[in-house]
Amino acid sequence: MVLYDFAHRLVLDISVKEQEAIYVDRGEWNVLSSVLAQLETRLPEIFMPDYQERLQAARVRLRPVDEE
């Protein structure tokens, strides 16, 4: 879910100008978009009403121990 959310922001939630600052080549955007599409088919949690809570819990679990 954390990877999905990050990829979603990088592919869908940024302006063209921001994309130009992030992506060196359009191929990078295409591959990230493809990964995002694959994650959408494998993560039913992203469509659940409590997605934000689940996402936050996943982020916390992935943090380094010294940040908790």
Rosetta constraint file for C-alpha pairs under 8 A:
AtomPair CA 1 CA 5 HARMONIC 6.06 0.50
AtomPair CA 1 CA 43 HARMONIC 7.27 0.50
AtomPair CA 1 CA 45 HARMONIC 7.78 0.50
AtomPair CA 1 CA 46 HARMONIC 7.20 0.50
AtomPair CA 1 CA 55 HARMONIC 6.08 0.50
AtomPair CA 1 CA 58 HARMONIC 7.21 0.50
AtomPair CA 2 CA 6 HARMONIC 6.19 0.50
AtomPair CA 2 CA 55 HARMONIC 6.34 0.50
AtomPair CA 2 CA 58 HARMONIC 6.68 0.50
AtomPair CA 2 CA 59 HARMONIC 6.31 0.50
AtomPair CA 3 CA 7 HARMONIC 6.01 0.50
AtomPair CA 4 CA 8 HARMONIC 5.92 0.50
AtomPair CA 4 CA 36 HARMONIC 6.07 0.50
AtomPair CA 4 CA 39 HARMONIC 6.31 0.50
AtomPair CA 4 CA 40 HARMONIC 7.63 0.50
AtomPair CA 5 CA 9 HARMONIC 6.31 0.50
AtomPair CA 6 CA 10 HARMONIC 6.36 0.50
AtomPair CA 7 CA 11 HARMONIC 6.01 0.50
AtomPair CA 7 CA 32 HARMONIC 6.62 0.50
AtomPair CA 7 CA 33 HARMONIC 7.55 0.50
AtomPair CA 7 CA 35 HARMONIC 7.98 0.50
AtomPair CA 7 CA 36 HARMONIC 6.09 0.50
AtomPair CA 8 CA 12 HARMONIC 5.57 0.50
AtomPair CA 8 CA 13 HARMONIC 6.82 0.50
AtomPair CA 8 CA 36 HARMONIC 6.59 0.50
AtomPair CA 9 CA 13 HARMONIC 4.61 0.50
AtomPair CA 9 CA 14 HARMONIC 6.58 0.50
AtomPair CA 10 CA 14 HARMONIC 6.25 0.50
AtomPair CA 10 CA 19 HARMONIC 7.66 0.50
AtomPair CA 11 CA 29 HARMONIC 6.86 0.50
AtomPair CA 11 CA 32 HARMONIC 7.14 0.50
AtomPair CA 11 CA 33 HARMONIC 6.18 0.50
AtomPair CA 14 CA 18 HARMONIC 5.97 0.50
AtomPair CA 14 CA 19 HARMONIC 6.58 0.50
AtomPair CA 15 CA 19 HARMONIC 6.22 0.50
AtomPair CA 16 CA 20 HARMONIC 6.23 0.50
AtomPair CA 17 CA 21 HARMONIC 6.55 0.50
AtomPair CA 18 CA 22 HARMONIC 6.41 0.50
AtomPair CA 19 CA 23 HARMONIC 5.82 0.50
AtomPair CA 20 CA 24 HARMONIC 7.27 0.50
AtomPair CA 23 CA 28 HARMONIC 6.26 0.50
AtomPair CA 23 CA 29 HARMONIC 6.66 0.50
AtomPair CA 24 CA 28 HARMONIC 7.24 0.50
AtomPair CA 25 CA 29 HARMONIC 7.38 0.50
AtomPair CA 26 CA 30 HARMONIC 6.38 0.50
AtomPair CA 27 CA 31 HARMONIC 6.20 0.50
AtomPair CA 28 CA 32 HARMONIC 6.21 0.50
AtomPair CA 29 CA 33 HARMONIC 5.99 0.50
AtomPair CA 30 CA 34 HARMONIC 6.18 0.50
AtomPair CA 31 CA 35 HARMONIC 6.26 0.50
AtomPair CA 32 CA 36 HARMONIC 6.16 0.50
AtomPair CA 33 CA 37 HARMONIC 6.27 0.50
AtomPair CA 34 CA 38 HARMONIC 6.30 0.50
AtomPair CA 35 CA 39 HARMONIC 6.18 0.50
AtomPair CA 36 CA 40 HARMONIC 6.24 0.50
AtomPair CA 37 CA 41 HARMONIC 6.72 0.50
AtomPair CA 38 CA 42 HARMONIC 6.68 0.50
AtomPair CA 39 CA 43 HARMONIC 5.98 0.50
AtomPair CA 40 CA 44 HARMONIC 7.52 0.50
AtomPair CA 40 CA 46 HARMONIC 7.55 0.50
AtomPair CA 44 CA 48 HARMONIC 7.05 0.50
AtomPair CA 45 CA 51 HARMONIC 6.09 0.50
AtomPair CA 45 CA 54 HARMONIC 7.82 0.50
AtomPair CA 46 CA 51 HARMONIC 5.53 0.50
AtomPair CA 47 CA 51 HARMONIC 6.82 0.50
AtomPair CA 50 CA 54 HARMONIC 6.32 0.50
AtomPair CA 51 CA 55 HARMONIC 5.95 0.50
AtomPair CA 52 CA 56 HARMONIC 6.12 0.50
AtomPair CA 53 CA 57 HARMONIC 6.22 0.50
AtomPair CA 54 CA 58 HARMONIC 6.18 0.50
AtomPair CA 55 CA 59 HARMONIC 6.18 0.50
AtomPair CA 56 CA 60 HARMONIC 6.27 0.50
AtomPair CA 57 CA 61 HARMONIC 6.29 0.50
AtomPair CA 58 CA 62 HARMONIC 6.30 0.50
AtomPair CA 59 CA 63 HARMONIC 6.39 0.50
AtomPair CA 60 CA 68 HARMONIC 7.75 0.50
AtomPair CA 63 CA 67 HARMONIC 6.49 0.50
AtomPair CA 63 CA 68 HARMONIC 7.30 0.50
AtomPair CA 64 CA 68 HARMONIC 7.37 0.50
